[in-house]
Amino acid sequence: MQNTRLNNLLDTISSQLGQWFLNPWRRLSLLLISFLFGFFLGSAVSTTTGQKAELDIVVAAFFVLLTEISSRIFYSRSFFARRSLWVESLNYLKVGFIYSMFLEAFKLGS
């Protein structure tokens, strides 16, 4: 890439955000927000797709595919290698989504 002002600005912003999230409390809070957003997303998806009941199987297959892709991204590296923040937050989003789907299934089963 060329060294333009926009490229320099984006590099500076990304490096400053990376430095800002090196703080363990900020990193933990971002991961917690990611988990809670995944939980909300799972509740919203199950409520929205359950209204029409036309594309339930297609939507379920799509979300299973997305969950498996995110698992492949997270677990493809070695266990001891340090994972990047966006991969960890994607994994926490996935965990929150799956947890929400299990709770919705328990609600429907009882």
N, C-alpha and C positions, 0 to 999 in steps of 0.2 A: 504494500500500500504506500501511497504517497504520504509524505509528512505534511499534511494540511493542518490548518487551525482547528477544524472540526475533529480531525483524528487526534490531535494533541489534547483537545478538550475532553474527548471521550476516554482517552487513556488516563488522563489526570483524574477524572471522576471515578473511573473504575478502580484505580489504585487507592484513592482516598476512601472509597467504600470498603475495599478490601482491608485497609488498615483499621477502619472503624469497626468492622465486624471481627477483628482479632480479639477484642475484649470478650472474655468468656460469658459474661452476663448478657451482652448484646446478642451474641451467637445463640445462646440458650433461649432468649426471648424470641428471636426470629424463628427458631425451630419450633417453639411452642405455638407461635402464631400460625406457622405452616400446618402443624397438626390440627389446630382448631379450625382452620379454613378448610382442610380436608374433611373434617367431621361435618362442617356446615355444608360443604359441597355434596357429600353423600346424602345428607338429609334432604337437600333441595332437589337432587336428581331423582331420588326415589319418590318424592312427593309429586314432582312435575310429570315424570313418565307414568306414574300410576293414575293420573287423572284421565288420560285418553285411553290407555290400555290398548293402543294399536301397535306401537313399535317397541313393546317391552323386550322382546327377544333380541332385536337388533341393537337396542341401546345397551342391554346387558352384555352382549358379545363385544360391542365397542369398548365398554369400560373394562372388561376382562382383558382385552387386547392392550389397552393403555396401561393397566396395572402390570401386566407381564413385561411390557417394554420397559417400564420404569424399574422393575425388579432386575431386568437384564442389565440396565445401565448401572444400577447401584452395586450389584454383586459381580460385575465383570472384572473388577480390579482385584488385586491381591488383598487379603484381609488386613495386613499390617500397613499398607500404604495409606497415607492420609488422604481422605476424600475431600473434594471441594465443597464449598458451602451450598452451591446450588444443587448438587447431587444429594447432599444430606437433606436439604429442605424438600426436594422432590420425594425422597423416601418417606419423610415424616408426613407429607401431604397424602401419600399413598396409604400409609398406616392409618391415618385419621379417616380416610375415605372407606377403607375396608372395615374399620371398627364401627363406623356409622352404618354401613350396610348390614353388619351382623346384628346390631341393635334393632334396626328396622325389621329384619327377619324375625327376631325374637318377639317383637311387638305384634307382627302379623300371625305368628304361630300360637300366641296365647289367647 
